[in-house]
Amino acid sequence: MTYFMFATGIENSYPTIQRGTVRVDELDKCGHYTHWQRDFELVQELGTGYLRYGPPLHRVWLGPDQYDWSFVDQTYAELKRRDIVPITDLCHFGVPDWLGNFQNPAFPELFAAYARAFAQRYPWVQLYTPVNEMYICALFSGKYGWWNEQLTTDLGFVTALKHLVRANVLAMHAILEVRPDAIFIQSESSEYYHAENPAAIGNAEFMNEVRFLSLDLNYGHRVSSEMYEYLLDNGMTRDEYHFFLNSHLKQHCIMGNDYYVTNEHLMSADGETRASGEIYGYSVITTQYYRRYGLPVMHTETNIVQGPGGDEAVNWLRKEWANVLRVRNDGLPIVGFTWYSLTDQVDWDSALRENNGRINPLGLYDLDRNIRPVGAAYKQLIQEWQGVLPTQSVVLSLPISLPSQQQGAAAVQAATAVEQAATKEASQAQGSEISATGGDQP
């Protein structure tokens, strides 16, 4: 029986800022390179069992087919020894210096080769997020001018987006060649834009379609005619668009929805946006995404600053958990929850676009590895709920094995069963697409 996946994460962002001259490496800033053994010990102390985690791409990937696996060998051997299930994050907001940035058209194919090399070296790893938060990465790098290429155009955004999603899709194919029962938990920011007044409705409606683009392309979901024109007007070709339509990998995927208090926005008539705070909340917005894609769901990121009262993060944890239960009780197949991240983060208050060295109290533990009130609350929540929420309770059984169970005939049989089920589902999906065409779609 596979139980509900309580998880945390170790923040491994590494975008560049200041025109590519400064690398913002959160693993370094948060002390993980020094304290990685202690960090894994804390994961076990919490009782989560699942860890969103990934190697520092810019340190590991030295060039085409050139890798330095030394740190990854150490850390992944320890994860396996401790029987912690990693949800492996292969690309988190940045690329190595030799690749430049996300405008580079060579990135997708080269990244797929890296993903295959990783899967071959660590064949016991089953869960992956090949490219983290593709929408946010493209937005911050290509449209907002904050990271990496630091462009401020729709062309920059669409170019980054198509390269990020293509890299994700090709990486899934590459990993499946090595590990046919791999499962992809696609962590993506779940957004919503509220119109500030009637004059802003058009802008809000437009952005409420743009927010879906990364997952539309990743899951082969046909976009509206307005989004199709937007993509083609800003550098995507018909052939590139049809590549995404023909991928057919949904049957291997869980939709990861990230939600923070900053995920909802007020849209003004002139197109400017600002944070609205929580209006709809996780359950409402996740239901919107589920209705669009029909995939199992995991709440893959949330946090909030521990404020002056000391209980702000604890209250947010309770609120997000109530939203998870609401989603589940509404009949959606939700399979996991994540407080992100394990420790406090550094410079997250500027979205990593400033190198200030400011510690943000967002973690389950502080940077001295002392537990915060929200860490104690999360540990208790896991203890109380872990045995109550088997995934079968939502008519879903995830074929996930612990690292210690990844050897022998049982693993082979599980992989074969998953592959047969996936082939059947893919055939059914293709039949459904043939019979359900039409509408406002190219």
N, C-alpha and C positions, 0 to 999 in steps of 0.2 A: 504494500500500500504506500502510495506517495502522499505525504502530508503537505499541507499548506507551507509555502516557502517563505519563512521569515528570513529576511536578509539585511545586511548592511553593506557598505561599500567603502573602499579606500580610494579617495579622490586622486585620479591620475591625469588630470588635465596638463597639457604642455603646449599651449599656443605660443606664437611669437608676437611681440609688440614692438613699438618704436621702429617701424619699417623693417622688421625681421632681425633686428640687432640684439634683442633681448628675449630669451626663452623663459617663460613662466612655468616652471616645473613644480607642480603641487606636491609630488612625492618627495621632492627635495625640501620645499618650504615647510612641509608638515613633519619632517623628520623620519619618513618611512625607510629611507635607505639605511638609516642607522638602527631604527627600532622595529624592523619588519618582523622579527621573531616575536617580540612582545605584542605587536599588533595582531598577529594571528592567534596568540594566546588569548587576547581580549575577545576576539570573535568567538572562540570556544566558550569563554566565560559567560558571554551573553546568551549562548544557546541558540544562535541563529542557524548555523549549519550551512548557510549559503552566503557567498561573498561576491559582490560586484567588484571585479579586480582585473587589472591588466598590466602588462609590461610597459615600460617607458619606450614608446616606439622610436623616439629620436636617439636613444642610446643603444637600442638593439639592432635596428635596421641601418646598416652602414653603407649600403649600396645595393644594386640589383644582385640578388642571390648572395649577399654578404651580410652575415649576422654575428652579433656577439651575444650568445645565450647565457653568459656566465651568471648574471644576476637572476635571470629567469629560471635557470636550472636550480638554483638555490631555493628560491621562493616557491616554485611549483612543487619541488620535492617535499617541502615542508607542508604545503597545503595538502598534498596527497597523504603524507604521514599522519596528519591530524584529521584526515577524513572530512575536510571542509570542501564543499562543492563550489568551485569558482564559476561565476558567470563571466567569462573572459572577454574583456573589452580591449579590442585590438587597435583602435584608433580613436583618440579622445581629444579632439579640437586642434590637432597639429600634425605636421609631418616633419621628417628629418630635414636639415638644412639643404642637403644635396637635392631634394625633390622640389624645393622652392615653397610652393603653397598650393591651394586647392584650385587655382586656375590652370594648373599643369595637366594637359590632357593625357599624359602618360601615367598619371597616378592610379587610375582604376586597375589597369592590367598588372602593373607592378605590385600593387597592394594585394591583389589576389594571389600572386606568387608568394608573398610574405605569409598570407593566411594559410596557404597550403603547407608551407614549411613549418609553421607553428603547429598545425594539426598533426603533421607527421612526427614532430619531435615529442609532442605531448599527446599521444593518442587516447589517453584516459580522460581527457577533457571533453565534455559533452555539450555544455551550455556556452553560448557565445552571444555577444553583442559586437558584431564586426566593426561597425562605425557608430559611435555614440552620438545621439541628438543631431542628426544630419540637418534638420531645419535650423536649429540654433547656430550650428557651426557655419552654415552658409550665410545666415542672416548677419551674424556678428563679423564674419570675415569679408563678405562680398557686398553688403548693403549698409551696415552701420559704420564700417571703417574702423573697427576696434581691434581685430586680430589679423594675423597672418598677412594676406594680401592687402588688407585695409582699404578696400574699395567701397564706394558709396553709390553704386548704380544697380539698376535692375539686371543689366547684363552681367555684372560681377556676381550678383546673387544667383541667377539662374545657372551660370557657368559653374560656380562652386557646387550648387545643389546637384546638377546632373552628374558631376564627377564624383561627389560623395555617395550618391545613391547607386551609381553604376559600380563603384568600388565595393559597396556593401553587397550588392547582388552577386557580383563575380566572386567575392570572398565566400559567400554562402555556397555557391556552386563548388568552389575549390575545397572547402571544408567537407562538404558532403561526399566528395570523391574519396576522402580519407576516412570519414566517420559518417556512414549513411544514416545513423540514428541521431545525428546532431540536432539540437533544438536551438533556435535563434530567438532570443528575448530582446526585441528591438526597442531599447530605451529611447523615447522621443518625448519632447516637451508637448504637453497638451494645453493648447492656448484657446483663448476666446477674446473677441474684440466687441465691446459694447459701444453703441452709438451714443455720443454725449447729447445730441439733439437731432431732430429730424433731418437737418441738412447733412449730418454725418452718416446717415444710414447707408448710402452707396459705398463710401469708403470702408465702413465696417463690414459690409457684406463681401466686398472684394477681399479684405484681409482674412475673413473667415473661410474663404476658399484657399487662399495662399497657405494658410496654416496646415492644410492637409497635403500639400504637394509632395513632401518627402515620402510620406507613407503611401500616397496614391501611386507614385512611381515605384516604390519598393515592392508593393503588393500587386502591381499590375491592375490598379483600379482606374477605370476611364475617367478622365477629368472633364469638367464642363467645357463648353465651347469657348467661354471667356478665358478660362485658364489655358486652354490649348493655344489660343491666339497669343496670350501673354508669354507662354513658353517659347513659341516660335518667333515672336517679335524680339526676344531677348537671347537668341543664340542656340536654342535647341532645334535640331533638325527632325523631320518626320521619321527618319530611320532611327534616330536616338529615342524618340518617343515610343516607337513600336518595339524597340528592344525591351523596354520596361513592361509593355503590355504582354510580352511573350515569355516572361520569366517563369511564372507558375511555381513559386516556392512557398506560397502561403501555408501549405499543409505542414511545413516544418517550423512554423513561427508562433510565438506568443507575442502579443502586442504589449510592450511596456509603456505605460503612461506615467510621465513625471509631472508632479504638480507642486507648485510653490505659491505663496501668497502673491507673487509677482506675475503669475501666469495669465491673469485677466487684465485687460487694458481698456481704457476709455479712448475712443476715437473721436477726434474733432473734425469739423467740416473742412479744415485746411489740410487734413491728412496727418496731422501730428497725433502722437499717442502718448499716454502717460499711464502709470500703474493705477488700477482701480481698486486694488485689494480684492479680497475674496467676496464675490457676489453670488455666482452659481455654485462653486465648490467642485471638489474632485468627482463626486458621484454623478452630477449632472453632465459635466464635460466629458467624462469617460464614457458615459452612455451614448453621447453623440458619436464618439469615435467607434464604439462597438457597433452601433447601428450601421456605420459606413463599411466596416471591414469584417465583422462577424468572427473575430478571432478571440481565443482565450486571452485574458487580461492579467497583467501584473502591475501593481503600483511600484514603479522602479526607482523613484527618487522623491524625497521630501525632506525639508528641515525648516527651522526658523531659529532666529537668534534667541539665546537665553538672555532675557532682558533683566532689568533692575529688580524685578520681583522674584526672579529665580524660578518661576513656574510657567513662564510663557511657552517654552518649548514642550513642557509636559502637557500643557493644555492643547497645543497644536497636535501633538501625537495622538491624544484622545480624540480630537476632532477628525483627523485623517483616518484613524481606525474606525470610527463610526461611519465614515464615508465608505470605507472598504466593506463593512458589514452591510451597508445599504445597497451597494452594488451587488453583493452576493445574494442578499435577500430578494432583490428584484429579478433574480434568475440569471444574471450574467456570470459566465464561468471565470471568476477571478481566482488566481492561483497563488498570489504572493504579495508581500508588502516589504518595503525597504525604507529604513531611515538612512539618509545619505548625508554625512558619511560617518565612519567610525570615530574619527577625531575631528577636532576643530579644523577649519580651513583658514588660509591666509590670502588676503586681498580679494576674497569673493564679494565683498561689499562694492567693489568697483568692477565686478564681472571680469576680473583678471586683466583689465586693460590698463591698470596702473600698478607699478611695482613699488608699493609702499611698505610692505612687510607688516601690514596690520592683521592681527589675529582676530578672526571672527568666531565667536562662541556658538558654533552650529552643530558640534559633534556629540556623540554619545559619551566621548571622553575628551578631556582637554589635551593639550599637546605635551603635558607631563604624564599622560596616560592615566590620569585620575578620572574616575567615573563622574559624570554630571548627573543631575537629577533626572534628565530625560533618559539617560542610559539605564539608571535603576528602574525607571518606569517601563522602559521597553523590555528589559529583562523579565520583569514581573508579567507584563502582557504576554510575552512568549510562553512563559511557564503556564499561565492560566488558559491560553487559547490553543496551544499547539496540538493537543490531543482531540480537540473538538472539531477541527476543520480539515478532515481528509478531503483531498480534491475530488474523490468519488461522490462527495455530497452534492456536487454540482454537475453530476453526470459526466465527469471527466477524470481519466486516470492518466497521469503523465508518466511515461516510461523513463524515469530518471534514476540512475544508479549512483550510489556513493563511489568515491574513488576506490575504496577497498573492494568493491563489487565489480570492478571493470575487467576482470580476467576470466578466462575459461569459457566453457560452453554456454553458460547462462547469458553472458554478454553477447555472444554471437547470435543466440536465439532471439534475444531482445532486438538486436539490430535488424535481423531478418524480418521479424514481425512488424517493426516500425516501417521498414521499406515497403513491405507488401501493402500495409494500410495506406501509406502515402501515395503509392501508385494508384490504388483504387480511388482515393479521394481526388487526386489530380484528374483522373479520367472523368469523374463525376462533375468536377468543377468546369472542365472544358465543355462538357455537355450542357451545363447550366448557362455558360456564357453564350453558346450558340443559340439557345432558346430565349435568351433575355437581352437581346440587343435593342437599340433604338433610343429614343429620348434625345435630350439636349447634350449629345456626346459625339465627338468626332470618331 
